[in-house]
Amino acid sequence: MKDNRPVNLDIGSIQLPITAYASILHRISGVIMVVASFLLLWALDLSLAGPESFARLSELLANPLVKFVAWGITTATIYHGFAGIKHLIMDFGVGETMEGGVLGARLVFVLTFVSAALVGVALW
């Protein structure tokens, strides 16, 4: 059977709703957290190995690039948490409409932005 429906293969021209971006970023932040867990476990091990290694880790954490990575990990964790809370609220039947989903996604983005800014100020 021949299908005459139009096919749009240009991914760049597809307009996704904000809820789709929120869902995609929720998955990406989860992957970031899994990858970062190995780095954080290494840092925990280093900090508990002794006073010398703790001092070495403290010096490492003073590096601006390491601070930026820590900020990124923290921001991903904050976003994942806020998006997870949004999903839990939707599981209770609140905000299941398209308008509610858009409002929830915008709220998650704003809360994450404000929290990331506060974490950035605290780190630097």
C-alpha positions in Angstrom: 0.0 0.0 0.0 1.4 3.4 -0.9 1.4 6.0 1.8 0.9 9.6 0.5 1.3 11.4 3.8 4.0 14.1 3.8 7.2 13.2 5.4 9.3 15.9 7.2 12.8 14.6 7.5 14.4 18.0 8.4 14.7 17.7 12.2 15.7 21.4 12.5 12.4 22.6 11.1 10.2 20.6 13.5 8.7 22.9 16.2 8.5 21.1 19.5 6.4 22.4 22.4 8.1 23.5 25.6 6.9 20.3 27.3 8.9 18.3 24.9 12.1 20.3 25.7 11.4 19.8 29.4 11.0 16.1 28.9 14.2 15.8 26.8 16.2 17.8 29.3 14.8 15.7 32.2 16.3 12.6 30.5 19.6 14.4 29.7 19.9 15.6 33.3 19.4 12.0 34.5 22.2 10.8 32.3 24.4 13.6 33.5 23.7 12.6 37.1 24.6 9.0 36.4 27.9 9.9 34.8 28.6 12.5 37.5 28.0 10.0 40.3 31.3 8.2 39.4 33.2 11.6 39.6 31.5 12.4 42.9 32.2 9.0 44.4 35.9 9.5 43.4 35.9 12.9 45.1 34.3 11.4 48.2 36.9 8.6 48.4 39.7 11.1 48.0 38.3 13.3 50.7 38.1 10.4 53.2 41.5 8.9 52.4 43.4 11.2 54.7 44.3 14.8 55.5 46.8 15.1 52.6 44.3 13.9 50.0 41.6 16.1 51.5 43.9 19.1 51.1 44.7 18.0 47.6 40.9 17.8 46.8 40.4 21.2 48.3 43.0 22.7 46.1 41.5 21.0 43.1 38.0 22.3 43.9 39.4 25.9 44.0 40.1 25.6 40.2 37.5 27.6 38.2 37.1 24.8 35.6 36.3 22.3 38.4 33.9 24.8 40.0 32.2 25.1 36.6 31.8 21.3 36.4 30.5 21.2 40.0 28.0 24.0 39.1 26.9 22.0 36.0 26.4 18.8 38.0 24.5 20.7 40.7 22.3 22.5 38.1 21.5 19.2 36.4 20.5 17.7 39.8 18.4 20.7 40.6 16.6 20.6 37.2 16.1 16.8 37.5 14.6 17.3 41.0 12.2 20.1 39.9 11.1 18.1 36.8 10.6 15.0 38.9 8.4 16.9 41.3 6.4 18.2 38.4 5.9 14.7 37.2 4.8 13.6 40.6 2.3 16.4 40.8 1.0 15.4 37.4 0.7 11.8 38.6 -1.9 13.1 41.1 -3.9 14.5 38.2 -2.9 18.1 38.5 -1.7 19.9 35.4 -2.4 17.1 32.9 -3.8 19.4 30.3 -1.6 21.0 27.7 -1.9 24.4 29.4 -1.0 22.8 32.7 2.0 21.0 31.2 3.2 24.3 29.6 2.9 26.1 32.9 4.7 23.4 34.8 7.5 23.3 32.3 7.9 27.1 32.4 7.9 26.9 36.2 10.6 24.2 36.2 12.8 26.3 33.9 12.4 29.5 36.0 13.0 27.7 39.3 16.1 26.0 37.8 17.4 29.2 36.4 17.0 31.0 39.8 18.5 28.1 41.7 21.4 27.8 39.3 22.2 31.5 39.7 22.1 31.2 43.4 24.5 28.2 43.3 26.8 30.1 41.0 26.9 33.0 43.4 27.7 30.6 46.3 30.5 28.9 44.4 32.2 32.0 43.2 
